[in-house]
């Protein structure tokens, strides 16, 4: 069982899953990830993949729309990468949906920036 799968088995909410990530991300990144997850932290742990993708998409959309992709936004760019990675780590225990989930995520991300506004 992967560490993501073990955490999925023991956590009950998205927030608990984030708090128990092993290995834990660096402190500044972990704080930023928790901020980005926000209200989704109370969602059931089974929704970690979608919550992470949604948070990553929203931040990436905002960064691209504003043109803020410089060194000063490195933490946010790393957070986007981390959220998408964590989404697929959490989803890996359901390989029957992995291909469909990846295709949908790629299509949603490719439609940015601005696709989330309307």
N, CA, C and O atoms as CSV, one atom per row, in Angstrom:
chain,resi,resn,atom,element,x,y,z
A,1,UNK,N,N,0.851,-1.177,0.000
A,1,UNK,CA,C,0.000,0.000,0.000
A,1,UNK,C,C,0.895,1.237,0.000
A,1,UNK,O,O,1.805,1.342,0.822
A,2,UNK,N,N,0.643,2.172,-0.915
A,2,UNK,CA,C,1.435,3.394,-0.962
A,2,UNK,C,C,1.119,4.262,0.247
A,2,UNK,O,O,0.098,4.064,0.905
A,3,UNK,N,N,1.988,5.224,0.542
A,3,UNK,CA,C,1.715,6.097,1.673
A,3,UNK,C,C,0.447,6.907,1.430
A,3,UNK,O,O,-0.294,7.183,2.374
A,4,UNK,N,N,0.182,7.296,0.176
A,4,UNK,CA,C,-1.053,8.014,-0.139
A,4,UNK,C,C,-2.254,7.120,0.122
A,4,UNK,O,O,-3.263,7.575,0.660
A,5,UNK,N,N,-2.152,5.858,-0.253
A,5,UNK,CA,C,-3.251,4.922,-0.025
A,5,UNK,C,C,-3.449,4.668,1.462
A,5,UNK,O,O,-4.584,4.584,1.932
A,6,UNK,N,N,-2.356,4.546,2.203
A,6,UNK,CA,C,-2.462,4.340,3.647
A,6,UNK,C,C,-3.145,5.529,4.303
A,6,UNK,O,O,-3.979,5.359,5.193
A,7,UNK,N,N,-2.794,6.723,3.867
A,7,UNK,CA,C,-3.417,7.916,4.425
A,7,UNK,C,C,-4.887,7.966,4.050
A,7,UNK,O,O,-5.721,8.347,4.872
A,8,UNK,N,N,-5.221,7.587,2.818
A,8,UNK,CA,C,-6.626,7.554,2.401
A,8,UNK,C,C,-7.419,6.589,3.275
A,8,UNK,O,O,-8.594,6.822,3.559
A,9,UNK,N,N,-6.776,5.507,3.701
A,9,UNK,CA,C,-7.461,4.499,4.503
A,9,UNK,C,C,-7.689,4.952,5.939
A,9,UNK,O,O,-8.600,4.458,6.603
A,10,UNK,N,N,-6.874,5.885,6.427
A,10,UNK,CA,C,-6.994,6.276,7.834
A,10,UNK,C,C,-7.616,7.650,8.039
A,10,UNK,O,O,-8.176,7.911,9.104
A,11,UNK,N,N,-7.536,8.522,7.065
A,11,UNK,CA,C,-8.119,9.865,7.189
A,11,UNK,C,C,-9.602,9.813,6.843
A,11,UNK,O,O,-10.044,8.928,6.109
A,12,UNK,N,N,-10.369,10.763,7.373
A,12,UNK,CA,C,-11.795,10.815,7.058
A,12,UNK,C,C,-12.172,12.033,6.223
A,12,UNK,O,O,-13.240,12.063,5.611
A,13,UNK,N,N,-11.295,13.040,6.196
A,13,UNK,CA,C,-11.586,14.245,5.424
A,13,UNK,C,C,-10.377,14.631,4.567
A,13,UNK,O,O,-9.269,14.137,4.774
A,14,UNK,N,N,-10.608,15.501,3.628
A,14,UNK,CA,C,-9.529,16.021,2.788
A,14,UNK,C,C,-8.490,16.704,3.675
A,14,UNK,O,O,-7.289,16.531,3.465
A,15,UNK,N,N,-8.935,17.469,4.652
A,15,UNK,CA,C,-8.026,18.163,5.556
A,15,UNK,C,C,-7.149,17.214,6.360
A,15,UNK,O,O,-5.956,17.464,6.534
A,16,UNK,N,N,-7.730,16.134,6.847
A,16,UNK,CA,C,-6.942,15.128,7.575
A,16,UNK,C,C,-5.922,14.489,6.649
A,16,UNK,O,O,-4.785,14.245,7.052
A,17,UNK,N,N,-6.312,14.220,5.428
A,17,UNK,CA,C,-5.389,13.629,4.458
A,17,UNK,C,C,-4.206,14.561,4.244
A,17,UNK,O,O,-3.055,14.123,4.227
A,18,UNK,N,N,-4.497,15.865,4.079
A,18,UNK,CA,C,-3.434,16.846,3.885
A,18,UNK,C,C,-2.506,16.900,5.105
A,18,UNK,O,O,-1.289,17.016,4.959
A,19,UNK,N,N,-3.074,16.817,6.278
A,19,UNK,CA,C,-2.287,16.904,7.511
A,19,UNK,C,C,-1.390,15.683,7.705
A,19,UNK,O,O,-0.353,15.775,8.362
A,20,UNK,N,N,-1.782,14.547,7.141
A,20,UNK,CA,C,-1.053,13.285,7.348
A,20,UNK,C,C,-0.164,12.885,6.181
A,20,UNK,O,O,0.365,11.773,6.175
A,21,UNK,N,N,0.018,13.756,5.190
A,21,UNK,CA,C,0.833,13.389,4.034
A,21,UNK,C,C,2.218,12.931,4.487
A,21,UNK,O,O,2.842,13.534,5.360
A,22,UNK,N,N,2.673,11.849,3.867
A,22,UNK,CA,C,3.978,11.290,4.214
A,22,UNK,C,C,4.683,10.883,2.925
A,22,UNK,O,O,4.208,9.983,2.232
A,23,UNK,N,N,5.772,11.502,2.595
A,23,UNK,CA,C,6.458,12.520,3.390
A,23,UNK,C,C,5.726,13.855,3.314
A,23,UNK,O,O,5.086,14.183,2.315
A,24,UNK,N,N,5.838,14.595,4.375
A,24,UNK,CA,C,5.200,15.913,4.424
A,24,UNK,C,C,5.947,16.877,3.518
A,24,UNK,O,O,7.173,16.814,3.422
A,25,UNK,N,N,5.228,17.764,2.858
A,25,UNK,CA,C,5.904,18.778,2.053
A,25,UNK,C,C,6.621,19.769,2.970
A,25,UNK,O,O,6.349,19.806,4.170
A,26,UNK,N,N,7.527,20.567,2.420
A,26,UNK,CA,C,8.175,21.604,3.235
A,26,UNK,C,C,7.114,22.491,3.903
A,26,UNK,O,O,6.036,22.690,3.342
A,27,UNK,N,N,7.407,23.016,5.076
A,27,UNK,CA,C,6.397,23.773,5.837
A,27,UNK,C,C,5.701,24.895,5.062
A,27,UNK,O,O,4.475,24.996,5.116
A,28,UNK,N,N,6.437,25.729,4.354
A,28,UNK,CA,C,5.802,26.838,3.627
A,28,UNK,C,C,4.849,26.309,2.548
A,28,UNK,O,O,3.774,26.871,2.339
A,29,UNK,N,N,5.238,25.249,1.879
A,29,UNK,CA,C,4.374,24.653,0.857
A,29,UNK,C,C,3.146,24.030,1.508
A,29,UNK,O,O,2.035,24.173,0.996
A,30,UNK,N,N,3.330,23.352,2.611
A,30,UNK,CA,C,2.199,22.717,3.294
A,30,UNK,C,C,1.165,23.753,3.729
A,30,UNK,O,O,-0.038,23.544,3.572
A,31,UNK,N,N,1.641,24.870,4.277
A,31,UNK,CA,C,0.726,25.944,4.677
A,31,UNK,C,C,-0.042,26.451,3.464
A,31,UNK,O,O,-1.256,26.645,3.532
A,32,UNK,N,N,0.656,26.664,2.363
A,32,UNK,CA,C,0.001,27.178,1.154
A,32,UNK,C,C,-1.009,26.171,0.600
A,32,UNK,O,O,-2.091,26.560,0.161
A,33,UNK,N,N,-0.668,24.892,0.615
A,33,UNK,CA,C,-1.601,23.861,0.143
A,33,UNK,C,C,-2.872,23.854,0.982
A,33,UNK,O,O,-3.975,23.759,0.445
A,34,UNK,N,N,-2.720,23.955,2.278
A,34,UNK,CA,C,-3.890,23.965,3.165
A,34,UNK,C,C,-4.751,25.196,2.918
A,34,UNK,O,O,-5.979,25.110,2.961
A,35,UNK,N,N,-4.119,26.348,2.660
A,35,UNK,CA,C,-4.869,27.557,2.327
A,35,UNK,C,C,-5.663,27.349,1.041
A,35,UNK,O,O,-6.824,27.745,0.946
A,36,UNK,N,N,-5.035,26.734,0.071
A,36,UNK,CA,C,-5.677,26.542,-1.232
A,36,UNK,C,C,-6.821,25.539,-1.163
A,36,UNK,O,O,-7.823,25.693,-1.862
A,37,UNK,N,N,-6.684,24.527,-0.338
A,37,UNK,CA,C,-7.754,23.538,-0.177
A,37,UNK,C,C,-8.955,24.188,0.504
A,37,UNK,O,O,-10.103,23.888,0.174
A,38,UNK,N,N,-8.685,25.072,1.450
A,38,UNK,CA,C,-9.728,25.866,2.094
A,38,UNK,C,C,-10.928,25.068,2.566
A,38,UNK,O,O,-10.794,24.115,3.333
A,39,UNK,N,N,-12.113,25.469,2.096
A,39,UNK,CA,C,-13.373,24.860,2.520
A,39,UNK,C,C,-13.471,23.387,2.134
A,39,UNK,O,O,-14.225,22.632,2.748
A,40,UNK,N,N,-12.712,22.977,1.118
A,40,UNK,CA,C,-12.752,21.566,0.703
A,40,UNK,C,C,-12.150,20.649,1.765
A,40,UNK,O,O,-12.299,19.430,1.680
A,41,UNK,N,N,-11.476,21.216,2.758
A,41,UNK,CA,C,-10.857,20.403,3.812
A,41,UNK,C,C,-11.873,19.558,4.559
A,41,UNK,O,O,-11.527,18.509,5.103
A,42,UNK,N,N,-13.112,19.998,4.592
A,42,UNK,CA,C,-14.134,19.237,5.316
A,42,UNK,C,C,-14.820,18.182,4.451
A,42,UNK,O,O,-15.654,17.424,4.946
A,43,UNK,N,N,-14.481,18.128,3.181
A,43,UNK,CA,C,-15.075,17.117,2.297
A,43,UNK,C,C,-14.555,15.730,2.664
A,43,UNK,O,O,-13.483,15.613,3.257
A,44,UNK,N,N,-15.294,14.683,2.322
A,44,UNK,CA,C,-14.849,13.312,2.625
A,44,UNK,C,C,-13.519,12.990,1.943
A,44,UNK,O,O,-13.236,13.501,0.860
A,45,UNK,N,N,-12.719,12.158,2.564
A,45,UNK,CA,C,-11.402,11.810,2.043
A,45,UNK,C,C,-11.481,11.214,0.640
A,45,UNK,O,O,-10.523,11.330,-0.123
A,46,UNK,N,N,-12.570,10.593,0.289
A,46,UNK,CA,C,-12.715,10.035,-1.055
A,46,UNK,C,C,-12.678,11.124,-2.123
A,46,UNK,O,O,-12.486,10.824,-3.301
A,47,UNK,N,N,-12.859,12.377,-1.730
A,47,UNK,CA,C,-12.865,13.486,-2.675
A,47,UNK,C,C,-11.518,14.195,-2.772
A,47,UNK,O,O,-11.432,15.264,-3.376
A,48,UNK,N,N,-10.457,13.617,-2.185
A,48,UNK,CA,C,-9.126,14.226,-2.269
A,48,UNK,C,C,-8.712,14.476,-3.713
A,48,UNK,O,O,-8.266,15.581,-4.021
A,49,UNK,N,N,-8.838,13.499,-4.615
A,49,UNK,CA,C,-8.391,13.768,-5.991
A,49,UNK,C,C,-9.087,14.978,-6.616
A,49,UNK,O,O,-8.427,15.833,-7.207
A,50,UNK,N,N,-10.385,15.054,-6.493
A,50,UNK,CA,C,-11.120,16.163,-7.102
A,50,UNK,C,C,-10.840,17.470,-6.381
A,50,UNK,O,O,-10.710,18.508,-7.031
A,51,UNK,N,N,-10.744,17.450,-5.059
A,51,UNK,CA,C,-10.456,18.677,-4.308
A,51,UNK,C,C,-9.091,19.232,-4.675
A,51,UNK,O,O,-8.937,20.442,-4.837
A,52,UNK,N,N,-8.104,18.366,-4.806
A,52,UNK,CA,C,-6.759,18.815,-5.182
A,52,UNK,C,C,-6.741,19.363,-6.606
A,52,UNK,O,O,-6.143,20.408,-6.864
A,53,UNK,N,N,-7.391,18.664,-7.525
A,53,UNK,CA,C,-7.444,19.152,-8.905
A,53,UNK,C,C,-8.146,20.500,-8.997
A,53,UNK,O,O,-7.672,21.406,-9.682
A,54,UNK,N,N,-9.268,20.632,-8.312
A,54,UNK,CA,C,-10.004,21.894,-8.346
A,54,UNK,C,C,-9.152,23.037,-7.813
A,54,UNK,O,O,-9.093,24.104,-8.423
A,55,UNK,N,N,-8.491,22.820,-6.677
A,55,UNK,CA,C,-7.666,23.875,-6.082
A,55,UNK,C,C,-6.493,24.225,-7.000
A,55,UNK,O,O,-6.166,25.399,-7.174
A,56,UNK,N,N,-5.872,23.218,-7.578
A,56,UNK,CA,C,-4.771,23.462,-8.499
A,56,UNK,C,C,-5.208,24.211,-9.740
A,56,UNK,O,O,-4.520,25.125,-10.192
A,57,UNK,N,N,-6.345,23.830,-10.291
A,57,UNK,CA,C,-6.877,24.497,-11.473
A,57,UNK,C,C,-7.210,25.952,-11.182
A,57,UNK,O,O,-6.902,26.834,-11.983
A,58,UNK,N,N,-7.836,26.208,-10.044
A,58,UNK,CA,C,-8.215,27.579,-9.706
A,58,UNK,C,C,-6.989,28.471,-9.571
A,58,UNK,O,O,-6.977,29.597,-10.068
A,59,UNK,N,N,-5.958,27.968,-8.897
A,59,UNK,CA,C,-4.754,28.772,-8.734
A,59,UNK,C,C,-4.047,28.964,-10.074
A,59,UNK,O,O,-3.615,30.074,-10.386
A,60,UNK,N,N,-3.923,27.915,-10.860
A,60,UNK,CA,C,-3.272,28.040,-12.160
A,60,UNK,C,C,-4.035,29.006,-13.056
A,60,UNK,O,O,-3.423,29.805,-13.764
A,61,UNK,N,N,-5.350,28.941,-13.034
A,61,UNK,CA,C,-6.167,29.852,-13.816
A,61,UNK,C,C,-5.874,31.295,-13.411
A,61,UNK,O,O,-5.700,32.155,-14.275
A,62,UNK,N,N,-5.818,31.565,-12.120
A,62,UNK,CA,C,-5.547,32.925,-11.642
A,62,UNK,C,C,-4.146,33.380,-12.031
A,62,UNK,O,O,-3.956,34.525,-12.442
A,63,UNK,N,N,-3.166,32.492,-11.903
A,63,UNK,CA,C,-1.795,32.850,-12.254
A,63,UNK,C,C,-1.659,33.152,-13.745
A,63,UNK,O,O,-1.033,34.140,-14.127
A,64,UNK,N,N,-2.244,32.304,-14.581
A,64,UNK,CA,C,-2.157,32.506,-16.021
A,64,UNK,C,C,-2.922,33.748,-16.465
A,64,UNK,O,O,-2.456,34.501,-17.320
A,65,UNK,N,N,-4.083,33.953,-15.889
A,65,UNK,CA,C,-4.900,35.109,-16.263
A,65,UNK,C,C,-4.207,36.419,-15.907
A,65,UNK,O,O,-4.356,37.417,-16.613
A,66,UNK,N,N,-3.453,36.416,-14.817
A,66,UNK,CA,C,-2.770,37.637,-14.385
A,66,UNK,C,C,-1.371,37.763,-14.977
A,66,UNK,O,O,-0.736,38.810,-14.861
A,67,UNK,N,N,-0.898,36.706,-15.604
A,67,UNK,CA,C,0.450,36.713,-16.151
A,67,UNK,C,C,1.513,36.558,-15.071
A,67,UNK,O,O,2.699,36.765,-15.327
A,68,UNK,N,N,1.096,36.199,-13.885
A,68,UNK,CA,C,2.003,36.083,-12.744
A,68,UNK,C,C,2.664,34.707,-12.718
A,68,UNK,O,O,2.279,33.838,-11.936
A,69,UNK,N,N,3.643,34.524,-13.563
A,69,UNK,CA,C,4.362,33.249,-13.612
A,69,UNK,C,C,5.863,33.496,-13.508
A,69,UNK,O,O,6.656,32.851,-14.194
A,70,UNK,N,N,6.238,34.420,-12.658
A,70,UNK,CA,C,7.642,34.768,-12.470
A,70,UNK,C,C,8.181,34.122,-11.200
A,70,UNK,O,O,7.470,33.407,-10.495
A,71,UNK,N,N,9.427,34.386,-10.932
A,71,UNK,CA,C,10.086,33.844,-9.739
A,71,UNK,C,C,9.322,34.193,-8.452
A,71,UNK,O,O,9.325,33.418,-7.496
A,72,UNK,N,N,8.676,35.351,-8.435
A,72,UNK,CA,C,7.945,35.772,-7.238
A,72,UNK,C,C,6.728,34.892,-6.951
A,72,UNK,O,O,6.197,34.906,-5.841
A,73,UNK,N,N,6.293,34.137,-7.941
A,73,UNK,CA,C,5.142,33.247,-7.737
A,73,UNK,C,C,5.568,31.782,-7.691
A,73,UNK,O,O,4.750,30.884,-7.892
A,74,UNK,N,N,6.841,31.551,-7.428
A,74,UNK,CA,C,7.367,30.184,-7.437
A,74,UNK,C,C,6.619,29.267,-6.467
A,74,UNK,O,O,6.339,28.115,-6.800
A,75,UNK,N,N,6.297,29.761,-5.286
A,75,UNK,CA,C,5.590,28.920,-4.316
A,75,UNK,C,C,4.222,28.514,-4.860
A,75,UNK,O,O,3.806,27.366,-4.708
A,76,UNK,N,N,3.532,29.449,-5.488
A,76,UNK,CA,C,2.220,29.114,-6.050
A,76,UNK,C,C,2.343,28.141,-7.219
A,76,UNK,O,O,1.524,27.232,-7.352
A,77,UNK,N,N,3.348,28.319,-8.060
A,77,UNK,CA,C,3.553,27.371,-9.170
A,77,UNK,C,C,3.883,25.985,-8.635
A,77,UNK,O,O,3.415,24.982,-9.173
A,78,UNK,N,N,4.685,25.926,-7.580
A,78,UNK,CA,C,4.993,24.646,-6.944
A,78,UNK,C,C,3.735,24.050,-6.310
A,78,UNK,O,O,3.544,22.835,-6.336
A,79,UNK,N,N,2.896,24.884,-5.752
A,79,UNK,CA,C,1.641,24.404,-5.153
A,79,UNK,C,C,0.728,23.789,-6.213
A,79,UNK,O,O,0.109,22.752,-5.976
A,80,UNK,N,N,0.645,24.428,-7.379
A,80,UNK,CA,C,-0.168,23.864,-8.475
A,80,UNK,C,C,0.354,22.481,-8.838
A,80,UNK,O,O,-0.414,21.524,-8.934
A,81,UNK,N,N,1.659,22.382,-9.038
A,81,UNK,CA,C,2.274,21.099,-9.379
A,81,UNK,C,C,2.002,20.062,-8.290
A,81,UNK,O,O,1.661,18.918,-8.591
A,82,UNK,N,N,2.150,20.453,-7.053
A,82,UNK,CA,C,1.939,19.531,-5.933
A,82,UNK,C,C,0.493,19.060,-5.859
A,82,UNK,O,O,0.231,17.874,-5.657
A,83,UNK,N,N,-0.440,19.984,-6.022
A,83,UNK,CA,C,-1.855,19.614,-5.939
A,83,UNK,C,C,-2.239,18.610,-7.018
A,83,UNK,O,O,-2.966,17.654,-6.747
A,84,UNK,N,N,-1.759,18.820,-8.230
A,84,UNK,CA,C,-2.068,17.875,-9.309
A,84,UNK,C,C,-1.402,16.530,-9.024
A,84,UNK,O,O,-2.011,15.479,-9.224
A,85,UNK,N,N,-0.165,16.559,-8.561
A,85,UNK,CA,C,0.537,15.317,-8.221
A,85,UNK,C,C,-0.197,14.576,-7.113
A,85,UNK,O,O,-0.419,13.369,-7.215
A,86,UNK,N,N,-0.575,15.287,-6.057
A,86,UNK,CA,C,-1.289,14.646,-4.948
A,86,UNK,C,C,-2.638,14.097,-5.403
A,86,UNK,O,O,-3.071,13.046,-4.930
A,87,UNK,N,N,-3.297,14.794,-6.309
A,87,UNK,CA,C,-4.579,14.303,-6.813
A,87,UNK,C,C,-4.415,12.924,-7.434
A,87,UNK,O,O,-5.228,12.028,-7.206
A,88,UNK,N,N,-3.352,12.761,-8.223
A,88,UNK,CA,C,-3.157,11.474,-8.883
A,88,UNK,C,C,-2.568,10.423,-7.952
A,88,UNK,O,O,-2.824,9.233,-8.137
A,89,UNK,N,N,-1.804,10.823,-6.978
A,89,UNK,CA,C,-1.353,9.852,-5.962
A,89,UNK,C,C,-2.556,9.302,-5.217
A,89,UNK,O,O,-2.660,8.096,-4.995
A,90,UNK,N,N,-3.456,10.184,-4.835
A,90,UNK,CA,C,-4.644,9.756,-4.091
A,90,UNK,C,C,-5.571,8.909,-4.955
A,90,UNK,O,O,-6.258,8.023,-4.448
A,91,UNK,N,N,-5.592,9.176,-6.241
A,91,UNK,CA,C,-6.486,8.451,-7.149
A,91,UNK,C,C,-5.905,7.129,-7.622
A,91,UNK,O,O,-6.614,6.329,-8.234
A,92,UNK,N,N,-4.645,6.888,-7.354
A,92,UNK,CA,C,-3.970,5.703,-7.896
A,92,UNK,C,C,-4.554,4.382,-7.424
A,92,UNK,O,O,-4.352,3.356,-8.074
A,93,UNK,N,N,-5.269,4.385,-6.317
A,93,UNK,CA,C,-5.865,3.141,-5.833
A,93,UNK,C,C,-7.114,2.736,-6.600
A,93,UNK,O,O,-7.669,1.662,-6.366
A,94,UNK,N,N,-7.558,3.592,-7.517
A,94,UNK,CA,C,-8.710,3.268,-8.350
A,94,UNK,C,C,-8.268,3.326,-9.810
A,94,UNK,O,O,-8.655,4.234,-10.545
A,95,UNK,N,N,-7.449,2.344,-10.231
A,95,UNK,CA,C,-6.881,2.394,-11.583
A,95,UNK,C,C,-7.930,2.335,-12.691
A,95,UNK,O,O,-7.649,2.737,-13.820
A,96,UNK,N,N,-9.110,1.852,-12.397
A,96,UNK,CA,C,-10.143,1.786,-13.424
A,96,UNK,C,C,-10.595,3.173,-13.865
A,96,UNK,O,O,-11.089,3.335,-14.981
A,97,UNK,N,N,-10.432,4.172,-13.007
A,97,UNK,CA,C,-10.841,5.542,-13.329
A,97,UNK,C,C,-9.668,6.449,-13.659
A,97,UNK,O,O,-9.869,7.606,-14.028
A,98,UNK,N,N,-8.442,5.944,-13.534
A,98,UNK,CA,C,-7.261,6.780,-13.674
A,98,UNK,C,C,-7.143,7.389,-15.073
A,98,UNK,O,O,-6.871,8.583,-15.198
A,99,UNK,N,N,-7.340,6.605,-16.107
A,99,UNK,CA,C,-7.222,7.125,-17.474
A,99,UNK,C,C,-8.273,8.198,-17.745
A,99,UNK,O,O,-7.957,9.252,-18.298
A,100,UNK,N,N,-9.505,7.935,-17.363
A,100,UNK,CA,C,-10.582,8.912,-17.557
A,100,UNK,C,C,-10.303,10.176,-16.750
A,100,UNK,O,O,-10.510,11.282,-17.249
A,101,UNK,N,N,-9.841,10.029,-15.520
A,101,UNK,CA,C,-9.548,11.171,-14.657
A,101,UNK,C,C,-8.408,12.010,-15.256
A,101,UNK,O,O,-8.469,13.239,-15.240
A,102,UNK,N,N,-7.376,11.349,-15.781
A,102,UNK,CA,C,-6.239,12.056,-16.377
A,102,UNK,C,C,-6.670,12.820,-17.629
A,102,UNK,O,O,-6.269,13.967,-17.824
A,103,UNK,N,N,-7.471,12.200,-18.461
A,103,UNK,CA,C,-7.940,12.863,-19.687
A,103,UNK,C,C,-8.782,14.083,-19.343
A,103,UNK,O,O,-8.645,15.137,-19.965
A,104,UNK,N,N,-9.642,13.938,-18.365
A,104,UNK,CA,C,-10.498,15.062,-17.958
A,104,UNK,C,C,-9.660,16.189,-17.360
A,104,UNK,O,O,-9.898,17.362,-17.650
A,105,UNK,N,N,-8.684,15.840,-16.532
A,105,UNK,CA,C,-7.817,16.851,-15.927
A,105,UNK,C,C,-7.011,17.586,-16.989
A,105,UNK,O,O,-6.887,18.810,-16.941
A,106,UNK,N,N,-6.462,16.845,-17.947
A,106,UNK,CA,C,-5.686,17.496,-19.012
A,106,UNK,C,C,-6.555,18.452,-19.820
A,106,UNK,O,O,-6.114,19.547,-20.168
A,107,UNK,N,N,-7.773,18.052,-20.117
A,107,UNK,CA,C,-8.670,18.907,-20.890
A,107,UNK,C,C,-9.026,20.167,-20.104
A,107,UNK,O,O,-9.062,21.263,-20.665
A,108,UNK,N,N,-9.287,20.013,-18.819
A,108,UNK,CA,C,-9.647,21.165,-17.988
A,108,UNK,C,C,-8.466,22.121,-17.857
A,108,UNK,O,O,-8.645,23.335,-17.957
A,109,UNK,N,N,-7.280,21.600,-17.640
A,109,UNK,CA,C,-6.100,22.441,-17.477
A,109,UNK,C,C,-5.748,23.117,-18.801
A,109,UNK,O,O,-5.357,24.285,-18.815
A,110,UNK,N,N,-5.884,22.399,-19.901
A,110,UNK,CA,C,-5.574,22.977,-21.213
A,110,UNK,C,C,-6.513,24.137,-21.559
A,110,UNK,O,O,-6.141,25.019,-22.333
A,111,UNK,N,N,-7.704,24.143,-21.003
A,111,UNK,CA,C,-8.669,25.194,-21.293
A,111,UNK,C,C,-8.392,26.492,-20.521
A,111,UNK,O,O,-9.037,27.510,-20.773
A,112,UNK,N,N,-7.453,26.461,-19.598
A,112,UNK,CA,C,-7.108,27.655,-18.818
A,112,UNK,C,C,-6.285,28.604,-19.668
A,112,UNK,O,O,-5.688,28.126,-20.633
A,113,UNK,N,N,-6.194,29.873,-19.413
A,113,UNK,CA,C,-6.852,30.613,-18.349
A,113,UNK,C,C,-8.258,31.059,-18.747
A,113,UNK,O,O,-8.618,31.078,-19.925
A,114,UNK,N,N,-9.001,31.399,-17.779
A,114,UNK,CA,C,-10.317,31.960,-17.999
A,114,UNK,C,C,-11.454,30.977,-18.106
A,114,UNK,O,O,-12.618,31.376,-18.069
A,115,UNK,N,N,-11.146,29.696,-18.240
A,115,UNK,CA,C,-12.212,28.708,-18.407
A,115,UNK,C,C,-13.057,28.573,-17.153
A,115,UNK,O,O,-14.216,28.164,-17.236
A,116,UNK,N,N,-12.508,28.905,-16.000
A,116,UNK,CA,C,-13.245,28.744,-14.751
A,116,UNK,C,C,-14.148,29.932,-14.450
A,116,UNK,O,O,-14.982,29.858,-13.548
A,117,UNK,N,N,-13.994,31.024,-15.190
A,117,UNK,CA,C,-14.786,32.229,-14.936
A,117,UNK,C,C,-16.240,32.070,-15.363
A,117,UNK,O,O,-17.131,32.640,-14.733
A,118,UNK,N,N,-16.488,31.328,-16.392
A,118,UNK,CA,C,-17.847,31.272,-16.909
A,118,UNK,C,C,-18.388,29.961,-16.859
A,118,UNK,O,O,-19.532,29.750,-17.262
